[in-house]
Each structure stands twice: as structure tokens, then as C-alpha cells.
Amino acid sequence: MAAACQWPETRRFIARRLAEDIEKKPGPIEVLLTLTTAGGANDALRDFLNGMADALGGWRKAPKPAGWDDLQKSLAATTDVVLRDRMRELSVVFGDGRALNEIKALALDPQAPLLSRESALRSLIDSRPGDLRTICERLLTESSLNVLAARGLAFSSDPAVGDLIVKTYQRFPATQRPQIIEILVSRPAFARSLLTAVAEKKIPRADLSAFHVRQMRSLGDADLTTLVSQV
């Protein structure tokens, strides 16, 4: 069906479904990739790779399909941005250290297209390399990427991360500040930084909703609950 299909979304759905079983049944996805290696069927390959990326989003590690390295070589000179980005992102999931370094460089490159940088940063957040915090801290001041960078920082439990997010709070677009508050109320250490800023009027009390207050109380930290009642 995939070989004969002319509908992009259907090809993408087929690839996504097959990639979901890549750990137990890698054979079908390997066959799927061979359908496009001959003849340069880039449209179909783009759909297949998009489907694989949908299925493997959030995975830190997945088995590399047979023939993946050959596919990379055959597309080394492609000018198709989508193909290049998807190959790079999936290579990170498949454990390619070189691709991981390329992803890091792309995320930090201010001259690169924004969509490519966003995609690269999402890939880094999914794979969580050892220097993810450093990368996200560098991007926390970029208005186009700072919300996503804050999400990456949320994996850390270091109180200093909460302090840093609070310090840069005013840099976030007003429409996206509720998302930042949600990050800050997700951990006791972050919530303390938030409440301190609210008490010092560095963050408006009105930015906290009833949901945020309930979330902080649900963290089960007695000292934090006391602070909540004082704000």
C-alpha cells in the first residue's frame, strides 16, 4: 500500500504506525525506507520520515534501521530542508553522535531558519544530552525560542534554574507567560522562586491562577504550602 500510495498523509500515517513497532518489529520500517532509495522519490521519503518522526517524538533512543547509514549517504547533498532536518533528528534518536553535534549547532545558530532551530531544540529536549541545560540557558533570552528553552530547563531540579526562569520572566511574550508559570509551579524549588518574585512584585500576583495555586499545594511540600497562603 505504501509503495503505491499517492496520498502524502496516508503515507505519513503508514510510516508512523510501522515506526511505533520499531523495537520489536524493525523489518517493516526497513522495507519502507528501501521503497524510496531508488529513483530519488523525495516526496514519498519526506512523508515516511515525517511519520517516523511523529512516532519517535519523545524517544531518547531507538534501534537504527538497517540501511539507514546508506540512506544518509545518498541524501548527503540534498537541498531539501525538510528531508535534511528529519534525517538529522532521527539520526539523533538512532544514536548518531555526529548528528547530535549538528543538531546542537543548528539550535544555537542565530542565522539558521527559525523552524529548523525550533525543530532542532525539540529534538535535543527529547534526547536530553548532558549539556541540554547549558544550551537551553543560552536560548532563554531569545524571544523566538525562550519558551521552548524553558521547557528544556524544566527537566532540572536545581533551584538555580527556577531563579533563572523567574529572572527572565519579563522577556517572555505576555501570551506565553501562563506556560512559564506552569513550568514554575511544577517543582517545589521552582515554585519558591516564583512566590518570592510575586512577593517582591517582580511578577504580578494576577499572573497566578487558581489552577496554579492548587498545583503548588498539590506538590506536598509543607513549607511551600505555607508560602502559597502568604502570597
C-alpha positions as CSV (number, residue, x, y, z in Angstrom):
1,M,0.0,0.0,0.0
2,A,2.8,2.4,0.9
3,A,4.6,1.7,-2.4
4,A,1.5,2.5,-4.5
5,C,0.0,5.3,-2.4
6,Q,-0.1,8.8,-3.8
7,W,-1.6,10.5,-0.7
8,P,1.0,12.2,1.5
9,E,-1.0,12.0,4.7
10,T,-1.7,8.3,4.2
11,R,2.0,7.6,3.6
12,R,2.8,9.5,6.7
13,F,0.3,7.6,8.8
14,I,1.6,4.3,7.5
15,A,5.2,5.2,8.4
16,R,4.1,6.4,11.9
17,R,2.3,3.1,12.6
18,L,5.2,1.0,11.4
19,A,7.7,3.0,13.4
20,E,5.7,2.6,16.6
21,D,6.8,-1.1,16.5
22,I,10.5,-0.4,15.5
23,E,11.9,-2.0,18.7
24,K,10.0,-5.3,18.3
25,K,9.5,-5.4,14.5
26,P,12.1,-3.3,12.7
27,G,11.7,-5.2,9.4
28,P,8.6,-3.3,8.0
29,I,10.1,0.2,8.6
30,E,13.4,-1.0,7.0
31,V,11.4,-2.2,3.9
32,L,9.5,1.0,3.8
33,L,12.7,3.0,3.6
34,T,14.0,0.9,0.7
35,L,11.0,1.9,-1.4
36,T,12.4,5.3,-1.9
37,T,16.1,4.8,-2.1
38,A,15.9,4.1,-5.8
39,G,14.8,6.8,-8.2
40,G,15.1,9.7,-5.7
41,A,11.4,9.6,-4.6
42,N,11.9,12.5,-2.2
43,D,8.2,13.3,-1.8
44,A,7.4,9.8,-0.5
45,L,10.6,9.7,1.6
46,R,9.7,13.0,3.2
47,D,6.3,11.7,4.1
48,F,7.8,8.5,5.5
49,L,10.4,10.4,7.6
50,N,7.7,12.7,8.9
51,G,5.7,9.7,10.0
52,M,8.7,8.2,11.7
53,A,9.4,11.4,13.5
54,D,5.8,11.5,14.7
55,A,6.1,8.0,16.1
56,L,9.5,8.5,17.7
57,G,9.0,12.0,19.1
58,G,9.9,11.9,22.8
59,W,12.1,8.8,22.4
60,R,15.6,9.1,23.7
61,K,16.9,6.0,21.9
62,A,15.6,3.7,19.2
63,P,17.2,0.9,17.2
64,K,18.7,2.2,13.9
65,P,17.0,0.6,10.9
66,A,19.2,-1.5,8.5
67,G,20.2,0.7,5.6
68,W,19.9,4.0,7.5
69,D,23.6,4.8,7.0
70,D,23.3,4.2,3.3
71,L,20.2,6.4,3.1
72,Q,22.1,9.2,4.9
73,K,24.9,9.0,2.4
74,S,22.5,9.1,-0.6
75,L,21.0,12.3,0.8
76,A,24.1,14.0,1.9
77,A,23.9,16.6,-0.8
78,T,20.1,17.2,-0.8
79,T,18.9,20.7,-0.7
80,D,15.5,19.7,0.7
81,V,15.4,21.3,4.1
82,V,12.7,19.1,5.5
83,L,14.5,15.9,4.4
84,R,17.7,17.1,5.9
85,D,16.2,18.2,9.2
86,R,14.2,14.9,9.6
87,M,17.2,12.8,8.7
88,R,19.3,14.7,11.3
89,E,16.6,14.5,14.0
90,L,16.0,10.8,13.5
91,S,19.8,10.1,13.4
92,V,20.0,11.5,16.9
93,V,17.3,9.1,18.1
94,F,19.3,6.3,16.4
95,G,22.4,7.2,18.4
96,D,24.4,9.2,15.9
97,G,26.8,11.4,17.8
98,R,27.8,13.4,14.8
99,A,24.1,14.2,14.1
100,L,23.7,15.2,17.7
101,N,26.5,17.8,17.4
102,E,24.9,19.1,14.2
103,I,21.6,19.5,16.0
104,K,23.2,21.4,18.8
105,A,25.0,23.8,16.4
106,L,21.7,24.3,14.4
107,A,19.7,25.2,17.6
108,L,22.3,27.8,18.6
109,D,22.8,29.3,15.1
110,P,21.1,32.7,15.0
111,Q,21.4,32.7,11.2
112,A,19.5,29.4,10.7
113,P,15.8,29.4,9.8
114,L,13.6,29.6,12.9
115,L,11.6,26.5,12.2
116,S,14.8,24.5,11.8
117,R,16.1,25.8,15.1
118,E,12.8,25.0,16.8
119,S,12.9,21.5,15.4
120,A,16.5,21.0,16.5
121,L,15.8,22.2,20.0
122,R,12.8,19.9,20.3
123,S,15.0,17.0,19.2
124,L,17.6,17.9,21.9
125,I,14.9,18.1,24.6
126,D,13.7,14.7,23.5
127,S,17.2,13.2,23.6
128,R,18.4,15.1,26.7
129,P,22.1,15.3,26.1
130,G,24.3,16.1,29.0
131,D,24.7,19.7,28.0
132,L,21.0,20.3,27.4
133,R,20.8,22.7,30.4
134,T,23.7,24.8,29.0
135,I,22.1,25.0,25.6
136,C,18.7,26.0,27.0
137,E,20.2,28.6,29.2
138,R,21.8,30.2,26.2
139,L,18.5,30.3,24.3
140,L,16.4,31.6,27.2
141,T,17.0,35.2,26.2
142,E,15.9,34.6,22.5
143,S,12.2,35.6,22.2
144,S,11.5,33.1,19.5
145,L,12.9,30.1,21.4
146,N,12.8,31.0,25.0
147,V,9.5,29.2,25.9
148,L,10.8,26.0,24.4
149,A,14.1,26.5,26.2
150,A,12.3,26.9,29.5
151,R,10.6,23.6,28.9
152,G,14.0,22.0,28.4
153,L,15.3,23.5,31.6
154,A,12.3,22.1,33.5
155,F,13.9,18.7,33.5
156,S,16.4,20.0,36.0
157,S,15.6,20.1,39.7
158,D,18.3,22.7,40.5
159,P,16.7,25.7,42.3
160,A,19.0,28.0,40.3
161,V,17.1,27.0,37.2
162,G,13.9,28.4,38.8
163,D,15.7,31.6,39.7
164,L,16.9,32.0,36.2
165,I,13.5,31.5,34.6
166,V,12.0,34.0,37.1
167,K,14.7,36.4,36.3
168,T,14.0,36.3,32.6
169,Y,10.2,36.2,33.0
170,Q,9.5,39.7,31.5
171,R,11.3,38.6,28.3
172,F,8.6,36.1,27.6
173,P,5.6,37.2,25.4
174,A,2.6,38.0,27.6
175,T,0.5,35.4,25.8
176,Q,3.0,32.7,26.7
177,R,3.7,33.6,30.3
178,P,1.0,31.2,31.6
179,Q,3.1,28.4,30.1
180,I,6.1,29.7,32.0
181,I,4.1,29.9,35.2
182,E,3.0,26.2,34.6
183,I,6.7,25.3,34.5
184,L,7.5,27.2,37.6
185,V,4.7,25.5,39.6
186,S,5.8,22.0,38.5
187,R,8.6,21.7,41.1
188,P,8.8,22.9,44.7
189,A,12.2,24.6,44.2
190,F,10.9,26.5,41.1
191,A,7.6,27.4,42.9
192,R,9.6,29.0,45.7
193,S,11.4,31.2,43.2
194,L,8.1,32.2,41.7
195,L,6.5,33.0,45.0
196,T,9.5,35.1,46.1
197,A,9.2,37.1,42.9
198,V,5.5,37.6,43.4
199,A,6.1,38.7,47.0
200,E,8.7,41.2,45.7
201,K,6.2,42.4,43.0
202,K,8.6,41.3,40.2
203,I,5.9,39.0,38.9
204,P,2.2,40.2,39.1
205,R,0.1,38.3,41.5
206,A,-2.6,38.4,38.9
207,D,-0.5,36.1,36.7
208,L,-1.2,33.2,39.1
209,S,-4.5,31.5,38.5
210,A,-6.4,29.3,40.9
211,F,-5.1,26.3,39.0
212,H,-1.5,27.4,39.6
213,V,-2.2,27.8,43.3
214,R,-3.8,24.3,43.5
215,Q,-0.9,22.8,41.6
216,M,1.6,24.2,44.1
217,R,-0.4,22.9,47.0
218,S,-0.6,19.5,45.4
219,L,3.2,19.2,45.4
220,G,3.0,18.0,49.0
221,D,5.6,20.4,50.4
222,A,4.5,21.9,53.7
223,D,6.8,24.9,53.6
224,L,5.7,25.7,50.1
225,T,2.0,25.4,51.1
226,T,2.7,27.9,53.8
227,L,4.3,30.3,51.3
228,V,1.3,30.0,49.0
229,S,-1.1,31.0,51.7
230,Q,1.0,34.1,52.4
231,V,1.0,35.4,48.8
